[in-house]
Amino acid sequence: MFSEAQQVFKQIGNELGAAECLQKLGDIHRMQDKYDEAIRMISDAQKQFETFGNQLRAAECLWGLGEIYKMQKKYDEATEMILKAQKQSEEIGDRYRVAECLVTLGRIHMDQVQYDEAVDVLSMAQRQFQNIGSIVDAAWCYQYLGTTYRYQGQYEKAKEAFTEALDHLKGFPGEKYKVGCTLLEFGYLSFDIKDFAEARRKYEEARDILFSHGQLGREVDECSEALAKLDEAEATESISE
């Protein structure tokens, strides 16, 4: 559909519309894990938006490229794109996009086991989202922070962050995916500290919420795998006693 629309826009001389279609096509390829095609299309769209002086859309493209490079574990390229997107977003006063760039930078640090840097950047993103009233995004930052603290073995801080995330999401009943994922991560934390009863409660609640959301087979499977691992741990502990 977007491919046909792009051709129509080109034929009538609407280059901006054609670039927007190209960006959408790139996003679709990104979601389908067709990274080479996505990079080519989004890069072309970004250059066109720059030519038109449309910094908002150009920054969106740079952020999208950064996300793709992150998925490919090309962290230097990803960081370069995200920093460019952040700079452009700051120049036009797009505070939401700036915060979104900070989240991606934080996740890049997480992937590279740079946990202190991840905490700093994700905390900035959380405050930014909170300040502009984007509560769901602030909650997602808390979830990432909780996971980062867990990786560091800072279990109390992780518990506080996960609790904050769930508190923020209470007023948004439609955000089942984020609630379920947060509960799953909370369950991992309980498992790490050998609070198996609490881990089971979190895993089961996460599974039920994610299942009710529909079309989240992979996430539901992760809950089932966590429960199976928990069963093994409890059985091993019972034998050792």
N, C-alpha and C positions, 0 to 999 in steps of 0.2 A: 504493500500500500504506500509506504513512504517513498519507495523507489519510483513508483509511478508519479506520485505527487512532485517529487524532485524534478522529474523530466518536464512536467507541466509548468512548474515555476520557471525552469530554464527557458522554455519556449516562449513564455510571456515576458521574459526579461526581469523576473522577480528573483534576483540573486540572493537576497536575504532569506526568502522563503526556501530556496533551494539549499542554502547552507543549513537552515534549521532541520530540514528533512535529512540531510547528510549526517547531522549530529544524532538525530533520532535513530537512524540506521546503525550508526556506530554503537550507540547504547544497547540496541537489540543484540548486536554481535557480541558485545561485552557480556551480556547476561547469558548468552549461549556459549560462552568460553571460546569464542572465535576471535582470539586476541589480535592476530595479525591484521585481519580485516577491520576490526574495531579501531586499532591504532591508526591505520591508513585513513579511514573515514573521519574520525574525530580530529586528527591532525589537519586534514584538508579543511574541515569546517572551522577549526580554530583560526587558521590563517585567513580564511574569508571574513570571519567576524572581526579580526584585527584590521583588515582592509576597510571594512565598513565603519570602524570605530566603535563597535559594539563590545565594550569591555565586559559587560555582564555575561554575555554568551561565551566570549573568549575564555573567561575565567572558569565557566562551567566545563568547557572542553578540556582545559588544563587539568582541572580536578579529576575529570573522567580518565584522562591519560595516566594521571598519577595512580588512580585506583587499579588500572589495568597493569601497570608496571609492578605495583605491589603484589598483585595476584601472581605475577610471573616471578616474584622474588627478585626483581631487578630494583633493589632498594635505592641505589644512587639516582637512577633515572626517576623513580617514583618521588623521591624527596625533592628533586629539582623541579618537577612539574607542580607539585603541591605548593612549594614555596612561591613559585611564580603566580599560581592561582591565588594564594593568600595575599600577595602583594597587590595584585590587580583588584582584588575584592576590597582591600583596605582603602585603595585609592578612590573607589566609587562609593565607599560607605556601606558595603554589603556585609553587615555584621554576622548574619546567619552563615554566609558562605565562608567567612573567616573562621568561625567556630567549627564548621564542617571540615575545613582544611586542618585545623588543629587536631581534630579527632583522627583523621587519616595519618597525620604525622605521629600521633601517639601510638596508633596501631603498628606503624612501621617500626617504631622503637620496641614495641612488645615483641614483634617477630624477630628482632635482632638481639633479644635478651638485654636490652638497654632499659631496665625497669625504672630506674630513678628518673631518666629523661621522659619515659612514658608517663609517669605519675605527674610530673611537672606540666607537660603539655595537655594531658587529659583534664587536669584540674583547671587549667585556663579555659579549656573548651566548656567545661561544666559551668563555670562562672558566667561565661559569655552567654550560653544558652539560657541560664537562669535569668540573667539581666534583661534579655529580650523576650522573656515569657515563653520560651519554647521548652516546656516542662518535660515532655516525652524525650526530647533529645538530651536534656540534662540528666534524666534517669538513665539513659543508655550510656552516658559518660560514667556515671556511678558504677554501672555494671562492668565496664571495662576497667575502671579503677579497682573494683573488688577482685577481678581476675588477676590483675597485675600484682596487687598486694598478696594474693594467695600464692602466686609464683615465687614471691620473695619470702614466703613463710611468715608474713605479717598477718596472722590470722584474725586478730581483733580488728585491725583496720579493714580487712577484707569483709568481715561480718558487718561492720558499720556501713560500709559502702553498699553492700548488697541490700541491707535493710533500707537505706536511703532510696535506692533505686525502686524497690517495691513500694515504699511509701509514696514516692512521686507518681507511680503508675496507678495507684488506687483510684484516682479520679478518671481513669481512661479505660473503661471496660473493653473497648475494642482492641486494645493493644495486647492481645493474647500471645502473640509471638514473642514480644519483648518480655512479658511476664514469665512465660514458660522458660525462655532461655536463661533468665536471671535466676529462676528457681533451680534450674539444672546446675548452673555454676555454683549456687549456694549449696546444693547437695554435694558437689565435689569438695567444697570446703569442709563440710561436716564429715565427709569420708576421710579427708586428710587428717583431721584431728581425732579420728576413730569414734565419732559420735554417730554410730551406725543407725540408731533408731531415728535420729533427726535426718540423716542422709536419706533413709528410705521414705520418710514423709515428703521431703523436698522432691526426690526423684518421681514419686508417684503423682504428686500434685502437678509437677512440670509435664509429665507424660499425658495426664488427663486434659490439661489445658491446651497443650499443643495438638493433641488428637482432635479436640473439639473445634479447633481452628480450621482443620482440614488442609489437605495438600502440603502437609509438613512431614512426610514420611521419614525423611532423613533425621530430623530432629527427634521424632518419636522413637526411632530406632536407637538413637544415642541414649535416650532415657532407659530403654529396655536393656541396652548393653551395660549401662551404669548399674542397673538393678541386678543384673547377672553377676557382675563383678562384686557387688555388695554381698550377694548370696555366698559367693566363694570365700570372701573375707570372713564372713560370720561363721561359716563352716570350719574354716581353718582355725579361727580363734576358739571355737567350741572344742575342737580336738586337742588343742594345746593346753586347755584347762583340765 
